Amino acid sequence: MIRKIVLTVFGLLVLVGALAGIKLLQFQTMFAQGAAFTPPPETVTTATVEQDVWQPTLTAIGSVVAVQGGTVSAEITGMVKTIAFESGANVKAGELLVELDSAVEQAQLRAAEASVDLARAGLTRARELRPRNLVSQADLDSAEAQFKQALAQLDNIRAVIAKKTIRAPFAGRLGIRQINLGQFLENGAAIVTLQALDPVYVNFALPQQNLAQLTTGMPVRVATDAFPTQVFEGRLSAISPEVDAVTRNVRLQATLANRDGRLQPGMYVEVAAVLPETEPVLMIPATAVLYAPYGDSVFVVEERQDEQTGAVGQLLNQKFVRLGRTRGDFVVVTSGLEAGQTVVSSGVFKLRNGMSVVVDNTLAPQPQLAPRPENA
């Protein structure tokens, strides 16, 4: 009985040992295969480190302002008799816009003209009779005063009639009509807006530390999303003599030609004041940079030969870089790279140093210095 138990235990031990040996052999084979496994190359897009010459600019957000602009209003009360303009029309300085009813003033004008004629005749007789002492000096002075009063009354009525004839104070483009025929207008009632659109001003502001770089007459470029393919050029025409005490910004004004009237008052624009000096730069797409708290880096694609097989492949070499200013889709590299090197331009977050890669740029987006997306 004891012999059977011993044989049974021995058999179980042999079975367990055999199973353990088989498993150990399986694990050893698995580890060996894992160590020998080489992952397939990662497909990447690349870009070349380019050397370029940039002209530095100071950028800001601005607004378009008319050189002359405002709302044409009624100076005195009256009923609208004639509307001589169309909404959105271009008008010249002095062109008739609105005429108010002046029938009463016209009648008063005729009476005042008659009074002037009578006063003039009386003054003429008094001047003729005075040398013969047929009238006193007081009568002559009274005749002169009556003539001047009649002239003043006549000028007053003519001024009232002129104010009821409303004309364009300057050349420009009209807005939307805000009155109708037969409407009674009070003092100051709005009639139509009028804006002079060529040239136009662009008001913007820059930090006070840029004040030493600014001079009147320097070139200014303006872009707007309303016309994404066009860049408007002008000159810096005014620099405010004071700095805003709250924002510490200096207010600036540029003047731009606007012959086609595309820039309109109130429009939001992007402004770039062009500095006179130029600087050479090394630039790469901003998407090529792996940003990290311990330092920014890029992956350089290098050709290396396998020591065992002798095959030449493309491997990644991670390099830390210092970055400068950005423009469009590009960023300046101040140190860490050389012109002509090839860097991975997208998907850098999933890469690691020494990884094998395959370059495929068939679908790679083309970075631009002045990108204008169609859906902007």
C-alpha positions in Angstrom: 0.0 0.0 0.0 2.8 2.4 1.0 4.7 1.4 -2.2 1.7 2.4 -4.4 1.4 5.8 -2.7 5.1 6.5 -3.2 4.9 5.5 -6.9 1.9 7.7 -7.4 3.6 10.7 -5.8 6.7 10.1 -7.8 4.6 9.9 -11.0 2.9 13.2 -10.2 6.2 14.9 -9.6 7.6 13.6 -12.9 4.5 14.9 -14.7 4.6 18.3 -13.0 8.3 18.6 -13.8 7.7 17.7 -17.5 4.9 20.3 -17.7 7.2 22.9 -16.1 10.0 22.1 -18.5 7.7 22.4 -21.5 6.4 25.8 -20.3 9.9 27.0 -19.6 10.9 26.0 -23.1 7.9 27.8 -24.6 8.7 31.0 -22.6 12.3 30.9 -23.8 11.3 30.5 -27.4 8.8 33.4 -27.0 11.4 35.7 -25.5 13.9 34.8 -28.2 11.4 35.6 -30.9 10.5 38.9 -29.2 14.1 39.9 -28.9 14.7 39.1 -32.6 11.5 40.8 -33.8 12.0 44.0 -35.8 9.0 46.3 -36.1 8.1 47.5 -39.6 9.3 51.0 -40.6 6.9 53.9 -39.7 5.7 55.9 -42.7 6.3 59.6 -42.2 6.2 62.9 -44.1 9.3 65.1 -44.2 10.5 68.6 -44.9 13.8 70.2 -45.6 15.4 72.8 -43.2 15.3 75.9 -45.5 17.4 79.0 -45.3 15.5 82.2 -46.1 15.7 85.9 -45.6 12.8 87.4 -43.5 11.9 91.0 -43.2 10.8 91.5 -39.6 7.3 92.9 -39.0 5.3 94.1 -36.1 1.8 92.6 -36.2 -1.4 93.9 -34.6 -5.1 93.9 -35.1 -6.7 97.1 -36.4 -9.8 98.8 -37.7 -10.6 100.7 -40.9 -11.6 104.3 -40.4 -12.8 106.8 -43.0 -10.6 109.8 -43.6 -13.9 111.8 -43.6 -17.1 110.3 -42.5 -20.3 111.0 -40.7 -24.1 111.3 -40.9 -25.7 114.0 -42.9 -28.4 115.6 -40.8 -31.1 118.3 -41.0 -30.0 121.5 -39.4 -33.5 123.0 -39.2 -37.0 121.6 -39.2 -38.9 121.1 -42.4 -40.9 118.7 -44.6 -38.9 116.7 -47.2 -39.8 118.0 -50.7 -37.1 116.4 -52.9 -34.7 113.5 -52.4 -32.0 113.8 -55.0 -29.8 110.7 -54.2 -29.9 106.9 -54.3 -28.7 104.7 -51.4 -25.1 103.6 -51.9 -24.3 106.2 -54.6 -21.1 108.0 -55.0 -21.5 111.8 -54.8 -19.3 114.8 -55.3 -18.7 117.6 -52.8 -21.6 120.1 -53.0 -24.0 117.7 -54.8 -27.7 118.2 -53.9 -29.0 115.5 -51.5 -32.3 116.7 -50.0 -34.5 119.8 -50.4 -36.9 120.7 -47.7 -40.1 122.7 -48.4 -39.3 126.4 -48.3 -42.4 128.0 -49.7 -42.8 130.3 -46.7 -39.2 131.3 -46.8 -39.4 132.1 -50.5 -42.4 134.4 -49.8 -40.4 136.1 -47.0 -37.5 136.4 -49.4 -39.5 138.4 -51.9 -40.7 140.7 -49.1 -37.2 141.1 -47.8 -35.9 142.0 -51.3 -38.6 144.6 -51.6 -37.6 146.0 -48.3 -34.0 146.2 -49.4 -35.0 148.0 -52.6 -37.0 150.5 -50.6 -34.2 151.1 -48.0 -31.7 151.5 -50.8 -33.8 154.1 -52.5 -34.3 156.0 -49.3 -30.6 155.9 -48.6 -29.8 157.2 -52.1 -32.2 160.2 -51.7 -30.8 161.0 -48.3 -27.2 161.0 -49.7 -28.3 163.3 -52.5 -30.1 165.8 -50.3 -27.6 165.9 -47.5 -25.0 168.1 -49.3 -27.8 170.7 -49.7 -28.8 170.4 -46.1 -32.3 169.3 -47.0 -32.0 166.4 -44.6 -30.2 166.2 -41.3 -27.2 164.0 -40.6 -29.5 162.0 -38.3 -31.9 161.3 -41.1 -29.0 160.1 -43.3 -27.7 157.8 -40.5 -31.2 156.4 -40.0 -31.5 155.7 -43.7 -28.1 153.8 -43.7 -29.2 151.8 -40.6 -32.5 150.9 -42.2 -30.7 149.7 -45.4 -28.3 147.6 -43.4 -31.2 146.1 -41.4 -33.0 145.2 -44.6 -29.8 143.6 -46.0 -29.4 141.6 -42.8 -33.0 140.4 -42.9 -32.5 139.4 -46.5 -29.3 137.4 -45.7 -31.1 135.7 -42.8 -33.9 134.4 -45.0 -31.4 133.3 -47.7 -29.4 131.4 -45.0 -32.6 129.6 -43.9 -33.4 128.6 -47.5 -29.8 127.4 -48.0 -30.1 125.2 -44.9 -33.2 123.7 -46.3 -31.2 122.7 -49.3 -28.9 119.9 -48.0 -25.8 119.1 -50.0 -22.9 116.7 -49.7 -20.2 118.3 -47.5 -17.5 116.2 -49.2 -17.1 113.6 -51.9 -17.7 110.0 -50.9 -20.1 107.1 -50.9 -23.6 107.4 -49.4 -25.2 104.8 -47.1 -28.8 103.8 -46.8 -31.5 106.5 -47.0 -33.2 107.1 -43.7 -35.9 109.5 -44.8 -39.0 109.5 -47.1 -40.8 112.1 -49.2 -43.2 114.2 -47.2 -41.6 113.3 -43.9 -41.3 116.1 -41.4 -37.7 116.4 -40.1 -36.7 117.8 -36.7 -33.4 119.5 -35.9 -30.6 116.9 -36.2 -32.7 114.2 -37.8 -30.4 111.7 -39.6 -30.7 111.7 -43.4 -27.9 109.4 -44.7 -24.4 108.4 -43.8 -21.5 109.6 -46.0 -18.0 108.1 -46.0 -14.9 109.1 -48.0 -13.3 105.8 -49.0 -10.2 106.8 -50.9 -7.9 106.9 -49.0 -8.8 105.3 -45.7 -7.1 105.1 -42.3 -6.3 102.0 -40.3 -6.0 102.5 -36.6 -4.1 100.0 -34.5 -1.8 99.8 -31.5 1.5 98.2 -30.6 3.3 97.7 -27.2 5.5 100.6 -26.0 8.7 98.5 -26.3 8.3 98.7 -30.1 8.1 102.5 -30.1 11.8 102.9 -30.9 11.3 100.8 -34.1 8.4 102.9 -35.4 8.8 105.9 -37.8 6.2 107.7 -39.9 6.4 106.7 -43.5 7.4 103.1 -42.9 5.5 100.5 -45.0 2.4 98.9 -43.6 0.6 95.8 -45.0 -3.0 95.1 -44.3 -5.0 91.9 -44.8 -8.6 91.0 -44.1 -10.6 87.8 -44.2 -13.1 89.6 -46.5 -10.5 89.4 -49.3 -8.2 86.6 -48.3 -6.1 86.7 -51.5 -5.3 90.4 -51.4 -2.8 92.4 -49.4 -3.3 96.2 -49.1 -0.2 98.3 -48.8 0.1 101.8 -47.2 2.3 103.9 -45.0 2.4 104.7 -41.3 1.1 108.2 -41.2 0.7 109.1 -37.5 2.1 108.0 -34.1 0.3 109.1 -31.0 2.4 111.3 -28.7 1.1 109.4 -25.6 1.1 105.8 -24.4 -2.1 104.4 -23.0 -1.7 104.2 -19.2 -3.8 101.1 -18.9 -2.6 98.9 -21.8 0.9 100.5 -22.2 0.2 100.5 -26.0 0.9 103.3 -28.4 -1.8 104.2 -30.9 -0.9 104.3 -34.5 -2.6 105.2 -37.8 -1.7 104.1 -41.3 -3.0 105.6 -44.6 -3.9 103.3 -47.5 -5.1 103.9 -51.0 -8.6 102.4 -51.5 -9.5 103.1 -55.1 -11.8 100.1 -55.5 -13.5 100.8 -52.2 -12.9 97.3 -50.8 -11.8 98.5 -47.4 -14.8 99.9 -45.6 -15.0 101.8 -42.2 -15.4 99.5 -39.2 -13.8 96.5 -40.9 -11.5 94.3 -38.9 -8.0 93.9 -40.4 -4.6 92.3 -39.6 -1.8 94.9 -39.7 1.9 94.3 -40.2 4.3 97.2 -39.9 7.4 96.3 -42.0 10.7 97.1 -40.4 13.6 98.2 -42.7 16.2 95.6 -41.8 16.3 92.0 -43.0 17.6 88.8 -41.3 18.7 85.3 -42.5 16.8 82.5 -40.8 16.5 78.7 -40.8 12.9 77.7 -40.9 11.0 74.4 -40.6 7.3 73.7 -40.5 5.8 74.3 -37.0 4.3 70.8 -37.1 7.8 69.3 -37.1 8.4 70.4 -33.5 7.8 68.1 -30.5 7.1 70.5 -27.7 7.9 69.3 -24.2 8.5 70.9 -20.8 12.2 69.8 -20.8 12.9 71.2 -24.2 11.6 71.3 -27.8 13.0 68.7 -30.3 12.7 67.5 -33.8 13.4 64.1 -35.5 16.0 64.3 -38.2 15.9 61.6 -40.9 19.4 60.0 -41.4 20.6 57.2 -43.6 22.4 54.5 -41.8 23.9 51.1 -42.8 22.9 48.0 -40.8 26.1 46.4 -39.4 24.8 42.8 -39.8 23.0 42.9 -43.2 24.7 45.9 -44.8 21.4 47.3 -45.9 21.0 51.1 -45.9 17.9 52.3 -44.1 16.4 55.6 -42.8 16.5 56.1 -39.0 15.4 58.9 -36.8 17.8 61.0 -34.7 16.1 63.2 -32.1 17.7 66.6 -31.7 16.8 69.4 -29.3 16.4 72.8 -30.8 15.9 76.4 -29.9 13.0 78.2 -31.6 12.5 81.8 -32.6 9.7 83.7 -34.2 6.9 82.2 -36.3 5.4 83.2 -39.6 2.5 81.4 -41.2 3.1 77.7 -41.0 6.9 78.1 -40.3 9.0 78.5 -37.2 12.6 79.8 -37.0 15.2 77.5 -35.6 18.0 79.5 -33.9 20.2 76.5 -32.9 20.3 72.7 -33.2 19.8 72.2 -37.0 21.6 73.0 -40.2 20.3 74.0 -43.6 19.5 71.0 -45.9 18.7 68.5 -43.1 15.5 66.5 -43.4 13.1 66.5 -40.5 9.8 64.7 -39.9 7.0 67.2 -40.6 4.0 65.5 -39.0 3.0 63.0 -36.4 6.1 63.5 -34.3 4.3 62.7 -31.0 4.3 58.9 -31.9 8.0 58.7 -32.9 11.1 57.7 -30.9 14.8 58.1 -31.3 16.4 55.4 -33.6 13.1 54.3 -35.2 13.2 53.0 -38.7 11.0 55.0 -41.1 9.9 55.2 -44.7 9.3 58.6 -46.3 6.1 59.2 -48.2 5.3 62.9 -49.1 2.5 62.2 -51.6 -0.2 63.5 -49.3 1.9 65.9 -47.2 0.4 69.4 -46.9 2.5 72.3 -48.2 3.3 74.8 -45.5 3.0 78.5 -46.4 4.5 81.7 -45.1 1.2 83.5 -45.6 -1.5 80.8 -45.4 -5.0 81.7 -46.5 -7.3 78.7 -45.9 -10.4 78.6 -48.1 -12.7 78.2 -45.1 -11.1 81.0 -43.1 
